[in-house]
Structure formats: C-alpha cells, structure tokens
Amino acid sequence: MTRKAAVLWFVLAFAAAVVAGCAAGGNEREASRINTQLGINYMQQDNLNQASDSLEKALEQDRRNPEAHAAMAVLSERLEKYDDADRHFRRALRLDDEQPSVRNNYGRFLCNQERYEEAQEQFQHAIDDPLYQRRHVALSNAGLCALRTGHKDEAEEYLRRALERQPDFAPALRRLAELRFESGDYLSARGYYQRFVERGEQTAGTLLLGIRIEEALDNLDEAASYSLRLRSQFPDSEEAQSVRRMDIE
C-alpha cells in the first residue's frame, strides 16, 4: 500500500468511526454531513459503490441536506441515471439556491442533456455570484455550451472572460486556440496554444492541433516536432494514424 493510499484509508476509517459515534449519539445531521464528505472522497477515488452507500446513508440521516443531494446528483450522472441526477440537482437547489458550484454542475449536466437554454440560465446564476471563486469555470462551461449550438461569437466572449479571471485556465486556452484556428487567425491560435502548452496536459487531439497551427504558419520544424511527439506518445490514436496518412500522401 502506498503512503497516499494508507493516509486515505486512515482518513476514511476515522471518518466512518466518527459517523458511527454521531449516529449513536443521535446527531443525525452531523453524521449526514460526514457521510456526504465520505461519499465525495470515494467518488474522487472512483469507488462508486462505496460512494453510493455513503451518500444514501447521508440522505437517510438528513433528507434536507443540500450537499448530499448535490453529491448524489453528480454520482447519478456518472452512473448514467440521468432522471435521478436531475431530481437530486433540483432538490439541492430547492433546499439552498445559493450554491454557485451546484448551479455550475447542473448547467454542465443540462448542456450534456441538450437542454441548452436551461443550462445557460444555471451558468449565469453562478457567473453572477460575486462570492463564487470559480466563476472562470462557469464562464468556460457557458462558452463550451454555446459552441454546441453554433454560437461561436458568444462562446469566444465567455472564454475570453474566463481567461480574464484565470489567465492560465487550460480548457479555455485550448478552445480559443481551436476557434481562432478555425477562423483562419493562425497567429492568435498559436498564441493561445502556446499558453495552453505551458499549463495543460497534452493529448493526441491537442498535439494534432499544434501540428495544424504550425503547418498553417509554415513552421515545418515545429510541426514535425509535434508530429514526433504525437506518434511516440499516442501511437495507436486516430490522430497519429491521420498524421501517418498525410506523410504517405
């Protein structure tokens, strides 16, 4: 067992013991709060069965716990139980509508369900909250959702606003690089892409984007460098295969 895993096991075991003590003492609300945090921790470890058990206990102990409903909504979405996810999101917000992080997560969920107008309404609630420290995430999500409906200008505006709040936010940098490339503004695309490379984790898709940007600017050495990385790091990807086909042609 690694040190990190051992520490996590100790924390979870200690929390479970505290929960048992709370329940025995009749403090159901506190037990619900701790079980909610346990459920979130298990989700972060991809232990969805244990997460479900903890969150179900949390809701049994306190049906009016908005954090438990919000966590159960996220878990239900991951388990592809979309009706349950929607119900728990709405319940969480009925119990406490001053939860910008829940608004943001619900907006992302609604966008994935192609309920775009409802999604943007939830994002806007989060964006308008002056105390929400992750407004850049809601702005970026609103931009990505706008892209799904073809509103590129609106999407760019949201993404730029996200970068005004968090200049190194990798998801917004990547999307702006893609949008600028698609519009033919290759220098601007390269600027956003280079900022992304400094902060974001490269994938096959982002490396292919780098190749295309550099080729469009006739920077063939840089394009070749990205191509080599793509084929060495992601040899079985569709992107690597497409680069190989271009080389053959």
Contacts in CASP RR format, 6 or more apart in sequence:
PFRMAT RR
TARGET T0000
AUTHOR 0000-0000-0000
METHOD contacts of the structure
MODEL  1
MTRKAAVLWFVLAFAAAVVAGCAAGGNEREASRINTQLGINYMQQDNLNQ
ASDSLEKALEQDRRNPEAHAAMAVLSERLEKYDDADRHFRRALRLDDEQP
SVRNNYGRFLCNQERYEEAQEQFQHAIDDPLYQRRHVALSNAGLCALRTG
HKDEAEEYLRRALERQPDFAPALRRLAELRFESGDYLSARGYYQRFVERG
EQTAGTLLLGIRIEEALDNLDEAASYSLRLRSQFPDSEEAQSVRRMDIE
1 9 0 8 1.000
8 41 0 8 1.000
8 45 0 8 1.000
11 41 0 8 1.000
12 38 0 8 1.000
12 41 0 8 1.000
12 42 0 8 1.000
15 34 0 8 1.000
15 37 0 8 1.000
15 38 0 8 1.000
15 41 0 8 1.000
16 38 0 8 1.000
18 34 0 8 1.000
19 31 0 8 1.000
19 34 0 8 1.000
19 35 0 8 1.000
19 38 0 8 1.000
19 57 0 8 1.000
21 31 0 8 1.000
22 28 0 8 1.000
22 30 0 8 1.000
22 31 0 8 1.000
22 34 0 8 1.000
23 31 0 8 1.000
23 61 0 8 1.000
28 61 0 8 1.000
28 62 0 8 1.000
29 61 0 8 1.000
29 62 0 8 1.000
29 65 0 8 1.000
31 57 0 8 1.000
31 58 0 8 1.000
31 61 0 8 1.000
31 62 0 8 1.000
32 57 0 8 1.000
32 58 0 8 1.000
32 59 0 8 1.000
32 61 0 8 1.000
32 62 0 8 1.000
32 65 0 8 1.000
32 68 0 8 1.000
33 58 0 8 1.000
33 62 0 8 1.000
33 65 0 8 1.000
33 67 0 8 1.000
35 54 0 8 1.000
35 55 0 8 1.000
35 57 0 8 1.000
35 58 0 8 1.000
35 61 0 8 1.000
35 68 0 8 1.000
36 54 0 8 1.000
36 55 0 8 1.000
36 58 0 8 1.000
36 65 0 8 1.000
36 67 0 8 1.000
36 68 0 8 1.000
36 71 0 8 1.000
38 54 0 8 1.000
39 50 0 8 1.000
39 51 0 8 1.000
39 54 0 8 1.000
39 55 0 8 1.000
39 58 0 8 1.000
39 71 0 8 1.000
39 75 0 8 1.000
40 51 0 8 1.000
40 71 0 8 1.000
42 48 0 8 1.000
42 50 0 8 1.000
42 51 0 8 1.000
42 54 0 8 1.000
43 51 0 8 1.000
43 71 0 8 1.000
43 74 0 8 1.000
43 75 0 8 1.000
43 78 0 8 1.000
48 75 0 8 1.000
48 78 0 8 1.000
48 79 0 8 1.000
51 75 0 8 1.000
52 75 0 8 1.000
52 79 0 8 1.000
55 68 0 8 1.000
55 71 0 8 1.000
55 72 0 8 1.000
55 75 0 8 1.000
56 72 0 8 1.000
58 65 0 8 1.000
58 68 0 8 1.000
58 71 0 8 1.000
59 65 0 8 1.000
59 68 0 8 1.000
59 69 0 8 1.000
59 72 0 8 1.000
62 68 0 8 1.000
64 95 0 8 1.000
65 95 0 8 1.000
66 91 0 8 1.000
66 92 0 8 1.000
66 93 0 8 1.000
66 95 0 8 1.000
66 96 0 8 1.000
66 99 0 8 1.000
66 102 0 8 1.000
67 92 0 8 1.000
69 88 0 8 1.000
69 89 0 8 1.000
69 91 0 8 1.000
69 92 0 8 1.000
69 95 0 8 1.000
70 88 0 8 1.000
70 89 0 8 1.000
70 92 0 8 1.000
70 99 0 8 1.000
70 101 0 8 1.000
70 102 0 8 1.000
70 105 0 8 1.000
72 84 0 8 1.000
72 88 0 8 1.000
73 84 0 8 1.000
73 85 0 8 1.000
73 86 0 8 1.000
73 87 0 8 1.000
73 88 0 8 1.000
73 89 0 8 1.000
73 92 0 8 1.000
73 102 0 8 1.000
73 105 0 8 1.000
73 106 0 8 1.000
73 109 0 8 1.000
74 85 0 8 1.000
74 105 0 8 1.000
76 82 0 8 1.000
76 84 0 8 1.000
76 85 0 8 1.000
76 88 0 8 1.000
77 85 0 8 1.000
77 109 0 8 1.000
77 112 0 8 1.000
82 113 0 8 1.000
85 109 0 8 1.000
86 109 0 8 1.000
86 113 0 8 1.000
89 102 0 8 1.000
89 105 0 8 1.000
89 106 0 8 1.000
89 109 0 8 1.000
92 99 0 8 1.000
92 102 0 8 1.000
93 99 0 8 1.000
93 102 0 8 1.000
93 103 0 8 1.000
93 106 0 8 1.000
98 129 0 8 1.000
100 125 0 8 1.000
100 126 0 8 1.000
100 129 0 8 1.000
100 131 0 8 1.000
100 132 0 8 1.000
100 134 0 8 1.000
100 135 0 8 1.000
100 138 0 8 1.000
101 126 0 8 1.000
101 132 0 8 1.000
101 134 0 8 1.000
103 122 0 8 1.000
103 123 0 8 1.000
103 125 0 8 1.000
103 126 0 8 1.000
103 129 0 8 1.000
103 138 0 8 1.000
104 122 0 8 1.000
104 123 0 8 1.000
104 126 0 8 1.000
104 134 0 8 1.000
104 137 0 8 1.000
104 138 0 8 1.000
104 141 0 8 1.000
106 122 0 8 1.000
107 118 0 8 1.000
107 119 0 8 1.000
107 120 0 8 1.000
107 122 0 8 1.000
107 123 0 8 1.000
107 141 0 8 1.000
107 145 0 8 1.000
108 119 0 8 1.000
108 141 0 8 1.000
108 145 0 8 1.000
109 119 0 8 1.000
110 116 0 8 1.000
110 118 0 8 1.000
110 119 0 8 1.000
110 122 0 8 1.000
111 119 0 8 1.000
111 141 0 8 1.000
111 144 0 8 1.000
111 145 0 8 1.000
111 148 0 8 1.000
114 148 0 8 1.000
116 145 0 8 1.000
116 148 0 8 1.000
116 149 0 8 1.000
119 145 0 8 1.000
120 142 0 8 1.000
120 145 0 8 1.000
120 146 0 8 1.000
123 138 0 8 1.000
123 139 0 8 1.000
123 141 0 8 1.000
123 142 0 8 1.000
123 145 0 8 1.000
124 142 0 8 1.000
126 132 0 8 1.000
126 135 0 8 1.000
126 138 0 8 1.000
127 135 0 8 1.000
127 138 0 8 1.000
127 139 0 8 1.000
127 142 0 8 1.000
129 135 0 8 1.000
132 138 0 8 1.000
135 165 0 8 1.000
136 162 0 8 1.000
136 163 0 8 1.000
136 165 0 8 1.000
136 166 0 8 1.000
136 169 0 8 1.000
136 172 0 8 1.000
137 162 0 8 1.000
137 169 0 8 1.000
139 158 0 8 1.000
139 159 0 8 1.000
139 161 0 8 1.000
139 162 0 8 1.000
139 165 0 8 1.000
139 172 0 8 1.000
140 158 0 8 1.000
140 159 0 8 1.000
140 162 0 8 1.000
140 169 0 8 1.000
140 171 0 8 1.000
140 172 0 8 1.000
140 175 0 8 1.000
142 158 0 8 1.000
143 154 0 8 1.000
143 155 0 8 1.000
143 158 0 8 1.000
143 159 0 8 1.000
143 162 0 8 1.000
143 175 0 8 1.000
144 155 0 8 1.000
144 171 0 8 1.000
144 175 0 8 1.000
146 152 0 8 1.000
146 154 0 8 1.000
146 155 0 8 1.000
146 158 0 8 1.000
147 155 0 8 1.000
147 175 0 8 1.000
152 179 0 8 1.000
152 183 0 8 1.000
155 175 0 8 1.000
155 179 0 8 1.000
156 176 0 8 1.000
156 179 0 8 1.000
159 172 0 8 1.000
159 175 0 8 1.000
159 176 0 8 1.000
159 179 0 8 1.000
160 176 0 8 1.000
162 169 0 8 1.000
162 172 0 8 1.000
163 169 0 8 1.000
163 172 0 8 1.000
163 173 0 8 1.000
163 176 0 8 1.000
166 172 0 8 1.000
167 195 0 8 1.000
168 195 0 8 1.000
168 198 0 8 1.000
168 199 0 8 1.000
170 196 0 8 1.000
170 199 0 8 1.000
170 200 0 8 1.000
170 201 0 8 1.000
173 192 0 8 1.000
173 193 0 8 1.000
173 195 0 8 1.000
173 196 0 8 1.000
173 199 0 8 1.000
173 200 0 8 1.000
174 192 0 8 1.000
174 193 0 8 1.000
174 196 0 8 1.000
174 200 0 8 1.000
174 206 0 8 1.000
174 209 0 8 1.000
176 192 0 8 1.000
177 189 0 8 1.000
177 190 0 8 1.000
177 191 0 8 1.000
177 192 0 8 1.000
177 193 0 8 1.000
177 196 0 8 1.000
177 209 0 8 1.000
177 213 0 8 1.000
178 189 0 8 1.000
178 209 0 8 1.000
180 186 0 8 1.000
180 188 0 8 1.000
180 189 0 8 1.000
180 192 0 8 1.000
181 189 0 8 1.000
181 209 0 8 1.000
181 212 0 8 1.000
181 213 0 8 1.000
181 216 0 8 1.000
184 216 0 8 1.000
186 213 0 8 1.000
186 216 0 8 1.000
186 217 0 8 1.000
187 217 0 8 1.000
189 213 0 8 1.000
189 216 0 8 1.000
190 213 0 8 1.000
190 214 0 8 1.000
190 217 0 8 1.000
193 209 0 8 1.000
193 210 0 8 1.000
193 213 0 8 1.000
196 206 0 8 1.000
202 229 0 8 1.000
202 233 0 8 1.000
203 234 0 8 1.000
204 230 0 8 1.000
204 233 0 8 1.000
204 234 0 8 1.000
204 237 0 8 1.000
204 238 0 8 1.000
204 239 0 8 1.000
204 240 0 8 1.000
205 237 0 8 1.000
205 239 0 8 1.000
207 226 0 8 1.000
207 227 0 8 1.000
207 229 0 8 1.000
207 230 0 8 1.000
207 233 0 8 1.000
207 234 0 8 1.000
207 239 0 8 1.000
208 226 0 8 1.000
208 230 0 8 1.000
208 239 0 8 1.000
208 242 0 8 1.000
208 243 0 8 1.000
210 223 0 8 1.000
210 226 0 8 1.000
211 223 0 8 1.000
211 226 0 8 1.000
211 227 0 8 1.000
211 230 0 8 1.000
211 243 0 8 1.000
214 220 0 8 1.000
214 222 0 8 1.000
214 223 0 8 1.000
214 226 0 8 1.000
215 223 0 8 1.000
227 243 0 8 1.000
230 237 0 8 1.000
230 239 0 8 1.000
230 240 0 8 1.000
230 243 0 8 1.000
231 240 0 8 1.000
231 243 0 8 1.000
231 244 0 8 1.000
234 240 0 8 1.000
END
